Amino acid sequence: MNRAHARNSLGKIFVNELFRALESIRCDEKIRVVVFKSEVKGVFCAGADLKERAQMNDAEVGHFVHRLRNLMDEIAALPMPTIAAVEGYALGGGLELALACDLRIAASSAIMGLIETTRGLLPGAGGTQRLPRCIGVGLAKELIFTGRQIDGQQAHSIGLVNHTVPQNDEGDAAYQRALTLAKEILPQAPIAVKMGKLAINRGIERSHLPFRWILHQGWLLRECVTHRTFLQETVRKGWLPSERNVPPILLGNSSTKVALISGLDSLGNKMAHKIHKLLNIDFYKLNC
């Protein structure tokens, strides 16, 4: 991110540019890990552009806040792991952007906080939902109610960031640590990593439901993810040999389509239904 004159604050044009960048990233299968960093020294993202917002009418403000919320959701929905490298200030929408990432690395000198209540506002881009999931309800309420700002060390102690590092002379210590973490992820099976992310995210989304139901659905989701991951990793070039009289499955080129052989047994049909329901995968029949 490089909007130096506005400390990377989230204005209309900047948000549109981020949307375009996310669209290109999402469709590129060669991208295995995404690191969000700032090219502006001393700041990650200063939040929403309040000067720009002050010139909007109520309808425009509502539309812009909705757009910001969609931006954070798009970041969270990227299929590959995402890492926020927080070097300086990450306030308001800036922290919400970091929270939308899977992992967060902060320099010890970084300053973070959802400060909206100090300005008569509320965190409007997902902070009220993602912060409690990250650090727990009680701490999240305390930070939001007070608008408190905390440094990288404090953020690490409460679980807001995965790692904290002393800042270096170049001012990119968090980014360098994020690269090291990304290099740990890169050698792993890419589809397995993506499915692991999906399984965790889907489980968290159902956290309001009864615990026994979550455990059961989590097991089903894990089974579906495991089957899909195994198939896509091992059968990209042809047919899976039939074992124990279970008809083979052929994978299409699209990662969201699985071709099922007609005559699939009842167990196969049940699994197909589970995958369709839990992972939103489209199926089509092949007659042989």
Contacts in CASP RR format, 6 or more apart in sequence:
PFRMAT RR
TARGET T0000
AUTHOR 0000-0000-0000
METHOD contacts of the structure
MODEL  1
MNRAHARNSLGKIFVNELFRALESIRCDEKIRVVVFKSEVKGVFCAGADL
KERAQMNDAEVGHFVHRLRNLMDEIAALPMPTIAAVEGYALGGGLELALA
CDLRIAASSAIMGLIETTRGLLPGAGGTQRLPRCIGVGLAKELIFTGRQI
DGQQAHSIGLVNHTVPQNDEGDAAYQRALTLAKEILPQAPIAVKMGKLAI
NRGIERSHLPFRWILHQGWLLRECVTHRTFLQETVRKGWLPSERNVPPIL
LGNSSTKVALISGLDSLGNKMAHKIHKLLNIDFYKLNC
1 8 0 8 1.000
1 14 0 8 1.000
1 18 0 8 1.000
1 36 0 8 1.000
1 37 0 8 1.000
1 38 0 8 1.000
1 39 0 8 1.000
1 40 0 8 1.000
1 44 0 8 1.000
1 45 0 8 1.000
2 8 0 8 1.000
2 38 0 8 1.000
2 39 0 8 1.000
2 40 0 8 1.000
3 9 0 8 1.000
3 14 0 8 1.000
3 40 0 8 1.000
4 39 0 8 1.000
4 40 0 8 1.000
6 14 0 8 1.000
6 46 0 8 1.000
6 49 0 8 1.000
6 51 0 8 1.000
7 40 0 8 1.000
7 43 0 8 1.000
7 45 0 8 1.000
7 46 0 8 1.000
7 89 0 8 1.000
8 14 0 8 1.000
8 38 0 8 1.000
8 40 0 8 1.000
8 43 0 8 1.000
8 44 0 8 1.000
8 45 0 8 1.000
8 46 0 8 1.000
8 47 0 8 1.000
8 94 0 8 1.000
9 45 0 8 1.000
9 46 0 8 1.000
9 47 0 8 1.000
9 48 0 8 1.000
9 49 0 8 1.000
9 50 0 8 1.000
9 52 0 8 1.000
10 45 0 8 1.000
10 47 0 8 1.000
10 48 0 8 1.000
10 49 0 8 1.000
10 68 0 8 1.000
10 71 0 8 1.000
10 93 0 8 1.000
10 94 0 8 1.000
10 97 0 8 1.000
11 48 0 8 1.000
11 49 0 8 1.000
11 52 0 8 1.000
12 52 0 8 1.000
12 64 0 8 1.000
14 49 0 8 1.000
15 67 0 8 1.000
15 68 0 8 1.000
15 71 0 8 1.000
18 71 0 8 1.000
19 71 0 8 1.000
19 74 0 8 1.000
22 71 0 8 1.000
22 74 0 8 1.000
22 75 0 8 1.000
22 78 0 8 1.000
25 31 0 8 1.000
25 34 0 8 1.000
25 78 0 8 1.000
25 80 0 8 1.000
26 78 0 8 1.000
26 79 0 8 1.000
31 80 0 8 1.000
32 80 0 8 1.000
32 81 0 8 1.000
32 185 0 8 1.000
32 186 0 8 1.000
32 190 0 8 1.000
32 193 0 8 1.000
33 80 0 8 1.000
33 81 0 8 1.000
33 82 0 8 1.000
33 83 0 8 1.000
33 182 0 8 1.000
33 185 0 8 1.000
33 186 0 8 1.000
34 78 0 8 1.000
34 80 0 8 1.000
34 81 0 8 1.000
34 82 0 8 1.000
34 83 0 8 1.000
35 82 0 8 1.000
35 83 0 8 1.000
35 84 0 8 1.000
35 85 0 8 1.000
35 175 0 8 1.000
35 178 0 8 1.000
35 179 0 8 1.000
35 182 0 8 1.000
36 75 0 8 1.000
36 82 0 8 1.000
36 83 0 8 1.000
36 84 0 8 1.000
36 85 0 8 1.000
36 97 0 8 1.000
36 98 0 8 1.000
36 101 0 8 1.000
37 44 0 8 1.000
37 85 0 8 1.000
37 87 0 8 1.000
37 172 0 8 1.000
37 174 0 8 1.000
37 175 0 8 1.000
37 178 0 8 1.000
38 44 0 8 1.000
38 45 0 8 1.000
38 85 0 8 1.000
38 87 0 8 1.000
38 88 0 8 1.000
41 87 0 8 1.000
41 171 0 8 1.000
42 87 0 8 1.000
42 88 0 8 1.000
42 89 0 8 1.000
42 171 0 8 1.000
43 87 0 8 1.000
43 88 0 8 1.000
43 89 0 8 1.000
44 84 0 8 1.000
44 85 0 8 1.000
44 86 0 8 1.000
44 87 0 8 1.000
44 88 0 8 1.000
44 89 0 8 1.000
44 90 0 8 1.000
44 94 0 8 1.000
44 98 0 8 1.000
44 110 0 8 1.000
45 89 0 8 1.000
45 90 0 8 1.000
45 91 0 8 1.000
45 93 0 8 1.000
45 94 0 8 1.000
45 97 0 8 1.000
45 98 0 8 1.000
46 89 0 8 1.000
46 91 0 8 1.000
46 94 0 8 1.000
47 91 0 8 1.000
47 92 0 8 1.000
47 93 0 8 1.000
47 94 0 8 1.000
47 95 0 8 1.000
47 96 0 8 1.000
47 97 0 8 1.000
48 64 0 8 1.000
48 68 0 8 1.000
48 92 0 8 1.000
48 93 0 8 1.000
48 125 0 8 1.000
50 119 0 8 1.000
53 61 0 8 1.000
53 64 0 8 1.000
56 64 0 8 1.000
65 124 0 8 1.000
65 125 0 8 1.000
68 93 0 8 1.000
68 96 0 8 1.000
68 124 0 8 1.000
68 125 0 8 1.000
69 124 0 8 1.000
69 125 0 8 1.000
69 126 0 8 1.000
71 97 0 8 1.000
71 125 0 8 1.000
72 96 0 8 1.000
72 97 0 8 1.000
72 99 0 8 1.000
72 100 0 8 1.000
72 125 0 8 1.000
72 126 0 8 1.000
72 130 0 8 1.000
73 100 0 8 1.000
75 82 0 8 1.000
75 97 0 8 1.000
75 100 0 8 1.000
75 101 0 8 1.000
76 100 0 8 1.000
76 101 0 8 1.000
76 130 0 8 1.000
76 201 0 8 1.000
79 194 0 8 1.000
79 197 0 8 1.000
79 198 0 8 1.000
80 190 0 8 1.000
80 193 0 8 1.000
80 194 0 8 1.000
80 197 0 8 1.000
81 102 0 8 1.000
81 103 0 8 1.000
81 182 0 8 1.000
81 185 0 8 1.000
81 193 0 8 1.000
81 197 0 8 1.000
82 100 0 8 1.000
82 101 0 8 1.000
82 102 0 8 1.000
82 103 0 8 1.000
83 101 0 8 1.000
83 102 0 8 1.000
83 103 0 8 1.000
83 104 0 8 1.000
83 105 0 8 1.000
83 178 0 8 1.000
83 181 0 8 1.000
83 182 0 8 1.000
84 90 0 8 1.000
84 97 0 8 1.000
84 98 0 8 1.000
84 101 0 8 1.000
84 103 0 8 1.000
84 104 0 8 1.000
84 105 0 8 1.000
84 178 0 8 1.000
85 105 0 8 1.000
85 172 0 8 1.000
85 174 0 8 1.000
85 175 0 8 1.000
85 177 0 8 1.000
85 178 0 8 1.000
86 98 0 8 1.000
86 104 0 8 1.000
86 105 0 8 1.000
86 106 0 8 1.000
86 107 0 8 1.000
86 110 0 8 1.000
86 112 0 8 1.000
86 152 0 8 1.000
86 161 0 8 1.000
86 174 0 8 1.000
87 106 0 8 1.000
87 107 0 8 1.000
87 110 0 8 1.000
87 167 0 8 1.000
87 171 0 8 1.000
87 172 0 8 1.000
87 173 0 8 1.000
87 174 0 8 1.000
87 175 0 8 1.000
88 107 0 8 1.000
88 109 0 8 1.000
88 110 0 8 1.000
88 111 0 8 1.000
89 110 0 8 1.000
89 111 0 8 1.000
89 112 0 8 1.000
90 97 0 8 1.000
90 98 0 8 1.000
90 106 0 8 1.000
90 110 0 8 1.000
90 111 0 8 1.000
90 112 0 8 1.000
90 113 0 8 1.000
91 111 0 8 1.000
91 112 0 8 1.000
91 113 0 8 1.000
91 114 0 8 1.000
91 115 0 8 1.000
91 149 0 8 1.000
92 113 0 8 1.000
92 114 0 8 1.000
92 115 0 8 1.000
92 116 0 8 1.000
92 123 0 8 1.000
93 114 0 8 1.000
93 123 0 8 1.000
93 124 0 8 1.000
93 125 0 8 1.000
93 127 0 8 1.000
95 112 0 8 1.000
95 113 0 8 1.000
95 114 0 8 1.000
95 127 0 8 1.000
96 114 0 8 1.000
96 123 0 8 1.000
96 124 0 8 1.000
96 125 0 8 1.000
96 126 0 8 1.000
96 127 0 8 1.000
96 130 0 8 1.000
97 125 0 8 1.000
98 104 0 8 1.000
98 112 0 8 1.000
99 126 0 8 1.000
99 127 0 8 1.000
99 130 0 8 1.000
99 131 0 8 1.000
99 134 0 8 1.000
100 126 0 8 1.000
100 130 0 8 1.000
102 197 0 8 1.000
103 162 0 8 1.000
103 178 0 8 1.000
103 181 0 8 1.000
104 155 0 8 1.000
104 160 0 8 1.000
104 161 0 8 1.000
104 162 0 8 1.000
105 161 0 8 1.000
105 162 0 8 1.000
105 163 0 8 1.000
105 164 0 8 1.000
105 165 0 8 1.000
105 174 0 8 1.000
105 175 0 8 1.000
105 177 0 8 1.000
105 178 0 8 1.000
105 181 0 8 1.000
106 112 0 8 1.000
106 152 0 8 1.000
106 155 0 8 1.000
106 156 0 8 1.000
106 161 0 8 1.000
106 163 0 8 1.000
106 164 0 8 1.000
106 165 0 8 1.000
106 174 0 8 1.000
107 152 0 8 1.000
107 164 0 8 1.000
107 165 0 8 1.000
107 166 0 8 1.000
107 167 0 8 1.000
107 171 0 8 1.000
107 173 0 8 1.000
107 174 0 8 1.000
108 151 0 8 1.000
108 152 0 8 1.000
108 153 0 8 1.000
108 164 0 8 1.000
108 165 0 8 1.000
108 166 0 8 1.000
108 167 0 8 1.000
109 151 0 8 1.000
109 152 0 8 1.000
109 167 0 8 1.000
110 151 0 8 1.000
110 152 0 8 1.000
110 155 0 8 1.000
110 164 0 8 1.000
110 174 0 8 1.000
111 149 0 8 1.000
111 150 0 8 1.000
111 151 0 8 1.000
111 152 0 8 1.000
112 149 0 8 1.000
112 150 0 8 1.000
112 151 0 8 1.000
112 152 0 8 1.000
112 155 0 8 1.000
112 160 0 8 1.000
113 143 0 8 1.000
113 147 0 8 1.000
113 148 0 8 1.000
113 149 0 8 1.000
113 150 0 8 1.000
114 123 0 8 1.000
114 127 0 8 1.000
114 131 0 8 1.000
114 143 0 8 1.000
114 144 0 8 1.000
114 147 0 8 1.000
115 147 0 8 1.000
115 149 0 8 1.000
116 122 0 8 1.000
116 123 0 8 1.000
116 124 0 8 1.000
116 144 0 8 1.000
116 147 0 8 1.000
117 144 0 8 1.000
117 145 0 8 1.000
117 146 0 8 1.000
117 147 0 8 1.000
118 147 0 8 1.000
122 128 0 8 1.000
123 131 0 8 1.000
123 144 0 8 1.000
128 140 0 8 1.000
128 144 0 8 1.000
131 140 0 8 1.000
131 143 0 8 1.000
131 144 0 8 1.000
131 160 0 8 1.000
132 138 0 8 1.000
132 140 0 8 1.000
132 141 0 8 1.000
133 204 0 8 1.000
133 207 0 8 1.000
134 140 0 8 1.000
134 159 0 8 1.000
134 160 0 8 1.000
135 143 0 8 1.000
135 158 0 8 1.000
135 159 0 8 1.000
135 160 0 8 1.000
139 158 0 8 1.000
142 148 0 8 1.000
143 150 0 8 1.000
150 158 0 8 1.000
150 160 0 8 1.000
152 161 0 8 1.000
152 164 0 8 1.000
153 164 0 8 1.000
155 161 0 8 1.000
155 164 0 8 1.000
156 162 0 8 1.000
156 163 0 8 1.000
156 164 0 8 1.000
162 181 0 8 1.000
163 177 0 8 1.000
163 181 0 8 1.000
165 173 0 8 1.000
165 174 0 8 1.000
165 176 0 8 1.000
165 177 0 8 1.000
166 173 0 8 1.000
167 173 0 8 1.000
167 174 0 8 1.000
168 176 0 8 1.000
185 193 0 8 1.000
189 229 0 8 1.000
189 233 0 8 1.000
191 228 0 8 1.000
191 229 0 8 1.000
191 232 0 8 1.000
191 233 0 8 1.000
191 255 0 8 1.000
192 229 0 8 1.000
192 233 0 8 1.000
195 225 0 8 1.000
195 228 0 8 1.000
195 229 0 8 1.000
196 225 0 8 1.000
198 225 0 8 1.000
198 279 0 8 1.000
199 218 0 8 1.000
199 221 0 8 1.000
199 222 0 8 1.000
199 225 0 8 1.000
202 218 0 8 1.000
202 221 0 8 1.000
202 278 0 8 1.000
203 214 0 8 1.000
203 217 0 8 1.000
203 218 0 8 1.000
203 221 0 8 1.000
206 213 0 8 1.000
206 214 0 8 1.000
206 217 0 8 1.000
207 214 0 8 1.000
209 217 0 8 1.000
217 278 0 8 1.000
220 274 0 8 1.000
220 278 0 8 1.000
221 278 0 8 1.000
221 279 0 8 1.000
223 271 0 8 1.000
223 274 0 8 1.000
224 271 0 8 1.000
224 274 0 8 1.000
224 275 0 8 1.000
224 278 0 8 1.000
224 279 0 8 1.000
225 279 0 8 1.000
227 271 0 8 1.000
227 275 0 8 1.000
228 258 0 8 1.000
228 275 0 8 1.000
228 279 0 8 1.000
228 281 0 8 1.000
231 240 0 8 1.000
231 249 0 8 1.000
231 251 0 8 1.000
231 258 0 8 1.000
232 251 0 8 1.000
232 255 0 8 1.000
234 240 0 8 1.000
235 249 0 8 1.000
235 250 0 8 1.000
235 251 0 8 1.000
236 251 0 8 1.000
238 250 0 8 1.000
238 251 0 8 1.000
239 248 0 8 1.000
239 250 0 8 1.000
240 248 0 8 1.000
240 249 0 8 1.000
240 250 0 8 1.000
241 248 0 8 1.000
242 248 0 8 1.000
245 265 0 8 1.000
246 265 0 8 1.000
246 267 0 8 1.000
246 268 0 8 1.000
247 261 0 8 1.000
247 263 0 8 1.000
247 264 0 8 1.000
247 265 0 8 1.000
248 261 0 8 1.000
249 258 0 8 1.000
249 259 0 8 1.000
249 260 0 8 1.000
249 261 0 8 1.000
250 259 0 8 1.000
250 261 0 8 1.000
250 286 0 8 1.000
251 258 0 8 1.000
251 259 0 8 1.000
252 258 0 8 1.000
252 259 0 8 1.000
256 280 0 8 1.000
256 281 0 8 1.000
256 282 0 8 1.000
257 281 0 8 1.000
257 282 0 8 1.000
257 283 0 8 1.000
257 284 0 8 1.000
258 272 0 8 1.000
258 275 0 8 1.000
258 281 0 8 1.000
258 282 0 8 1.000
258 283 0 8 1.000
259 283 0 8 1.000
259 284 0 8 1.000
259 285 0 8 1.000
259 286 0 8 1.000
260 272 0 8 1.000
260 283 0 8 1.000
260 284 0 8 1.000
260 285 0 8 1.000
260 286 0 8 1.000
261 285 0 8 1.000
261 286 0 8 1.000
261 288 0 8 1.000
262 285 0 8 1.000
262 286 0 8 1.000
262 287 0 8 1.000
262 288 0 8 1.000
264 272 0 8 1.000
272 283 0 8 1.000
275 281 0 8 1.000
276 282 0 8 1.000
276 283 0 8 1.000
END
